[in-house]
Amino acid sequence: MEIKLDKLHWSILTALQQNARASLAGIGRKIGLTPPAVADRVKRLEDLGVIEGYWTSISHAKVGYQLKAIITLRAFMGKLKPFLEHVKSLEEVINCYRITGNENIIMEVVLRDQFHLEKFIDQLIQYGETRTHIILSEVISNAPIRRIG
């Protein structure tokens, strides 16, 4: 069900997507609302499920993961459901989606180096055929969702 949001809601969402730690008073100053009014709107957005949570973005490279890749998997007959359970235990996977098309799965993974990548792929090949794309740089990352139209 689509939830109708007004311009002020979108302004609050934009501010929080840019900085989840932004103060309600700071957001209020930017958009012309009092901190209690901003708090009420944020609470409503949380209650409606529009705001799903708050988290911290971590530099993968600075914590030892020098390699980032996109890996697709085309599951062998009867191996998709077992893979969907197994993938939840793979610490390297930071995003995983079930998709349409020739492949069934697309994953974003972080790895220490190419040797780690090789071992990781070795774990996957029992479930299907993989295709790996090394990420050279991020052009757009975690772009805020904006009002369209």
C-alpha positions as CSV (number, residue, x, y, z in Angstrom):
1,M,0.0,0.0,0.0
2,E,1.4,3.4,-1.0
3,I,1.6,6.0,1.7
4,K,1.0,9.6,0.6
5,L,3.7,11.9,1.9
6,D,3.7,15.7,1.8
7,K,6.6,18.0,1.0
8,L,7.6,18.2,4.7
9,H,7.7,14.4,5.1
10,W,10.0,14.2,2.1
11,S,12.2,17.0,3.5
12,I,12.5,15.1,6.8
13,L,13.3,11.8,4.9
14,T,15.9,13.6,2.8
15,A,17.6,15.0,5.9
16,L,17.6,11.7,7.7
17,Q,19.0,9.8,4.7
18,Q,21.8,12.4,4.5
19,N,22.5,12.1,8.2
20,A,20.6,9.6,10.3
21,R,22.0,11.3,13.4
22,A,20.7,14.8,12.5
23,S,19.0,16.5,15.4
24,L,15.2,17.1,15.2
25,A,15.9,20.7,16.0
26,G,18.3,21.0,13.1
27,I,15.9,19.4,10.7
28,G,13.1,21.6,12.0
29,R,15.2,24.8,11.4
30,K,15.8,23.7,7.8
31,I,12.2,22.9,7.0
32,G,10.3,25.4,9.2
33,L,8.9,23.1,11.9
34,T,9.4,22.9,15.7
35,P,11.4,20.0,17.1
36,P,8.2,18.4,18.6
37,A,6.4,18.6,15.2
38,V,9.4,17.0,13.5
39,A,9.5,14.3,16.2
40,D,5.8,13.6,15.6
41,R,6.3,13.2,11.9
42,V,9.3,11.0,12.3
43,K,7.4,8.8,14.8
44,R,4.5,8.5,12.3
45,L,6.9,7.6,9.5
46,E,8.4,4.9,11.7
47,D,5.0,3.6,12.7
48,L,3.9,3.4,9.1
49,G,7.1,1.5,8.2
50,V,8.4,4.2,5.8
51,I,11.5,4.6,8.0
52,E,12.7,1.0,8.5
53,G,15.7,1.7,10.7
54,Y,18.9,3.6,11.3
55,W,22.4,2.3,10.8
56,T,26.1,3.2,10.4
57,S,28.0,2.9,7.2
58,I,31.5,1.4,7.6
59,S,34.4,1.6,5.3
60,H,35.0,-2.0,4.2
61,A,38.6,-1.2,3.1
62,K,39.5,0.3,6.4
63,V,38.4,-2.9,8.3
64,G,40.4,-5.2,6.0
65,Y,38.1,-6.0,3.1
66,Q,40.0,-4.6,0.1
67,L,37.9,-6.3,-2.6
68,K,34.3,-5.8,-3.4
69,A,32.4,-7.8,-6.0
70,I,29.0,-8.5,-7.5
71,I,28.4,-12.2,-7.9
72,T,25.4,-13.7,-9.7
73,L,24.3,-17.3,-9.3
74,R,22.3,-19.4,-11.7
75,A,21.1,-22.2,-9.4
76,F,21.3,-25.8,-10.4
77,M,17.9,-27.7,-10.4
78,G,16.8,-28.2,-6.8
79,K,19.6,-26.1,-5.3
80,L,17.9,-22.7,-5.1
81,K,16.1,-23.2,-1.8
82,P,19.1,-24.8,-0.1
83,F,21.2,-21.8,-1.3
84,L,18.7,-19.3,0.0
85,E,19.2,-20.8,3.5
86,H,23.0,-21.1,3.1
87,V,23.5,-17.6,2.0
88,K,22.2,-16.2,5.3
89,S,25.3,-17.7,7.0
90,L,27.9,-16.2,4.6
91,E,29.6,-13.3,6.4
92,E,31.0,-11.9,3.1
93,V,27.6,-11.1,1.7
94,I,26.4,-7.6,2.4
95,N,23.4,-7.6,0.0
96,C,21.6,-10.5,-1.7
97,Y,18.6,-10.4,-4.0
98,R,16.6,-13.0,-5.7
99,I,16.1,-11.8,-9.3
100,T,14.4,-12.5,-12.6
101,G,16.3,-13.4,-15.7
102,N,19.0,-16.1,-16.5
103,E,20.4,-15.8,-13.0
104,N,18.5,-16.4,-9.8
105,I,20.6,-14.5,-7.3
106,I,22.7,-11.4,-7.3
107,M,25.0,-10.7,-4.3
108,E,27.3,-7.9,-3.2
109,V,30.2,-9.2,-1.3
110,V,33.3,-7.9,0.5
111,L,36.5,-9.9,0.6
112,R,40.0,-9.5,1.9
113,D,41.8,-10.3,-1.4
114,Q,41.6,-12.5,-4.6
115,F,42.5,-15.6,-2.6
116,H,39.5,-15.0,-0.3
117,L,37.4,-14.5,-3.4
118,E,38.5,-17.9,-4.8
119,K,37.6,-19.7,-1.6
120,F,34.3,-17.9,-1.5
121,I,33.4,-18.9,-5.1
122,D,34.4,-22.5,-4.2
123,Q,31.7,-22.5,-1.6
124,L,29.1,-21.3,-4.1
125,I,29.7,-23.6,-7.1
126,Q,28.0,-26.6,-5.4
127,Y,24.7,-24.5,-5.8
128,G,25.1,-23.3,-9.3
129,E,27.0,-21.4,-12.0
130,T,28.5,-18.1,-10.8
131,R,29.6,-15.0,-12.6
132,T,31.8,-12.5,-10.8
133,H,32.3,-8.8,-11.4
134,I,35.0,-7.0,-9.4
135,I,33.9,-3.5,-8.3
136,L,36.5,-1.0,-9.3
137,S,34.8,2.1,-7.7
138,E,31.5,3.3,-6.5
139,V,29.8,5.8,-8.8
140,I,26.6,6.0,-6.7
141,S,26.3,4.5,-3.3
142,N,23.3,4.6,-0.9
143,A,21.7,7.4,-2.9
144,P,18.7,8.9,-1.0
145,I,15.2,8.0,-2.2
146,R,13.6,11.2,-3.4
147,R,10.1,12.1,-4.3
148,I,9.5,11.3,-8.0
149,G,7.2,13.5,-9.9
